[in-house]
Amino acid sequence: MDTLPSWAWWMIAAAVLLSPAFAFLLALVVEIFVGVLKEGGLPALLTLVSVGVIGRLLLLKRRVRHRARQLVGDQA
């Protein structure tokens, strides 16, 4: 297997081209979330802490999935 199949190249290209769009949408969702919390009367510090906790949970969930992929079939 010297080269990747053509579908893999298309997936890589799609991920590269769409990643800025996904990043923009994620930033937009976070901005809406912060706006809703601030309009609800939550103090700014508590809003930032809640956004930080949610971000940390998302990164932790991603890290756990990454470790599980590295296991060999008989280790799982």
Phi and psi restraints in degrees (value plus and minus 20) as a CYANA .aco file:
   2 ASP   PHI     -98.7   -58.7
   2 ASP   PSI     -53.1   -13.1
   3 THR   PHI    -146.1  -106.1
   3 THR   PSI     143.2   183.2
   4 LEU   PHI    -100.5   -60.5
   4 LEU   PSI     131.0   171.0
   5 PRO   PHI     -85.9   -45.9
   5 PRO   PSI     141.3   181.3
   6 SER   PHI     -83.5   -43.5
   6 SER   PSI     -53.9   -13.9
   7 TRP   PHI     -85.6   -45.6
   7 TRP   PSI     -51.5   -11.5
   8 ALA   PHI     -89.0   -49.0
   8 ALA   PSI     -58.7   -18.7
   9 TRP   PHI     -84.0   -44.0
   9 TRP   PSI     -59.5   -19.5
  10 TRP   PHI     -86.2   -46.2
  10 TRP   PSI     -56.7   -16.7
  11 MET   PHI     -85.6   -45.6
  11 MET   PSI     -61.7   -21.7
  12 ILE   PHI     -83.7   -43.7
  12 ILE   PSI     -64.7   -24.7
  13 ALA   PHI     -82.8   -42.8
  13 ALA   PSI     -62.3   -22.3
  14 ALA   PHI     -84.2   -44.2
  14 ALA   PSI     -61.1   -21.1
  15 ALA   PHI     -85.0   -45.0
  15 ALA   PSI     -60.1   -20.1
  16 VAL   PHI     -86.8   -46.8
  16 VAL   PSI     -62.0   -22.0
  17 LEU   PHI     -94.7   -54.7
  17 LEU   PSI     -52.7   -12.7
  18 LEU   PHI    -112.7   -72.7
  18 LEU   PSI     -32.4     7.6
  19 SER   PHI     -81.6   -41.6
  19 SER   PSI     -58.2   -18.2
  20 PRO   PHI     -84.1   -44.1
  20 PRO   PSI     -55.7   -15.7
  21 ALA   PHI     -86.1   -46.1
  21 ALA   PSI     -62.4   -22.4
  22 PHE   PHI     -86.1   -46.1
  22 PHE   PSI     -58.3   -18.3
  23 ALA   PHI     -84.3   -44.3
  23 ALA   PSI     -60.9   -20.9
  24 PHE   PHI     -83.9   -43.9
  24 PHE   PSI     -64.0   -24.0
  25 LEU   PHI     -84.3   -44.3
  25 LEU   PSI     -57.5   -17.5
  26 LEU   PHI     -85.2   -45.2
  26 LEU   PSI     -62.0   -22.0
  27 ALA   PHI     -83.8   -43.8
  27 ALA   PSI     -57.3   -17.3
  28 LEU   PHI     -85.0   -45.0
  28 LEU   PSI     -61.8   -21.8
  29 VAL   PHI     -84.5   -44.5
  29 VAL   PSI     -61.3   -21.3
  30 VAL   PHI     -84.4   -44.4
  30 VAL   PSI     -61.3   -21.3
  31 GLU   PHI     -83.1   -43.1
  31 GLU   PSI     -61.3   -21.3
  32 ILE   PHI     -84.2   -44.2
  32 ILE   PSI     -62.5   -22.5
  33 PHE   PHI     -81.2   -41.2
  33 PHE   PSI     -64.8   -24.8
  34 VAL   PHI     -84.8   -44.8
  34 VAL   PSI     -61.1   -21.1
  35 GLY   PHI     -81.9   -41.9
  35 GLY   PSI     -61.4   -21.4
  36 VAL   PHI     -84.9   -44.9
  36 VAL   PSI     -62.4   -22.4
  37 LEU   PHI     -85.3   -45.3
  37 LEU   PSI     -59.8   -19.8
  38 LYS   PHI     -89.6   -49.6
  38 LYS   PSI     -59.2   -19.2
  39 GLU   PHI     -87.2   -47.2
  39 GLU   PSI     -47.2    -7.2
  40 GLY   PHI     -95.3   -55.3
  40 GLY   PSI     -26.5    13.5
  41 GLY   PHI      76.9   116.9
  41 GLY   PSI      -9.9    30.1
  42 LEU   PHI     -96.3   -56.3
  42 LEU   PSI     117.1   157.1
  43 PRO   PHI     -81.4   -41.4
  43 PRO   PSI     134.2   174.2
  44 ALA   PHI     -81.1   -41.1
  44 ALA   PSI     -60.7   -20.7
  45 LEU   PHI     -83.0   -43.0
  45 LEU   PSI     -63.0   -23.0
  46 LEU   PHI     -86.6   -46.6
  46 LEU   PSI     -54.4   -14.4
  47 THR   PHI     -83.5   -43.5
  47 THR   PSI     -66.4   -26.4
  48 LEU   PHI     -84.7   -44.7
  48 LEU   PSI     -57.2   -17.2
  49 VAL   PHI     -85.1   -45.1
  49 VAL   PSI     -62.5   -22.5
  50 SER   PHI     -86.4   -46.4
  50 SER   PSI     -59.4   -19.4
  51 VAL   PHI     -85.0   -45.0
  51 VAL   PSI     -59.5   -19.5
  52 GLY   PHI     -83.6   -43.6
  52 GLY   PSI     -60.7   -20.7
  53 VAL   PHI     -85.3   -45.3
  53 VAL   PSI     -62.8   -22.8
  54 ILE   PHI     -83.9   -43.9
  54 ILE   PSI     -62.6   -22.6
  55 GLY   PHI     -81.9   -41.9
  55 GLY   PSI     -60.6   -20.6
  56 ARG   PHI     -86.3   -46.3
  56 ARG   PSI     -59.4   -19.4
  57 LEU   PHI     -83.9   -43.9
  57 LEU   PSI     -59.6   -19.6
  58 LEU   PHI     -84.8   -44.8
  58 LEU   PSI     -62.4   -22.4
  59 LEU   PHI     -87.6   -47.6
  59 LEU   PSI     -58.3   -18.3
  60 LEU   PHI     -83.7   -43.7
  60 LEU   PSI     -62.0   -22.0
  61 LYS   PHI     -82.6   -42.6
  61 LYS   PSI     -59.9   -19.9
  62 ARG   PHI     -87.1   -47.1
  62 ARG   PSI     -58.2   -18.2
  63 ARG   PHI     -87.4   -47.4
  63 ARG   PSI     -57.7   -17.7
  64 VAL   PHI     -85.8   -45.8
  64 VAL   PSI     -61.2   -21.2
  65 ARG   PHI     -83.6   -43.6
  65 ARG   PSI     -57.5   -17.5
  66 HIS   PHI     -84.6   -44.6
  66 HIS   PSI     -61.6   -21.6
  67 ARG   PHI     -85.2   -45.2
  67 ARG   PSI     -58.5   -18.5
  68 ALA   PHI     -86.2   -46.2
  68 ALA   PSI     -50.6   -10.6
  69 ARG   PHI     -89.7   -49.7
  69 ARG   PSI     -43.5    -3.5
  70 GLN   PHI    -101.8   -61.8
  70 GLN   PSI     -28.5    11.5
  71 LEU   PHI     -92.9   -52.9
  71 LEU   PSI     124.1   164.1
  72 VAL   PHI    -102.4   -62.4
  72 VAL   PSI     136.4   176.4
  73 GLY   PHI     -70.4   -30.4
  73 GLY   PSI     -60.5   -20.5
  74 ASP   PHI    -101.0   -61.0
  74 ASP   PSI     -31.1     8.9
  75 GLN   PHI    -106.0   -66.0
  75 GLN   PSI     -42.2    -2.2
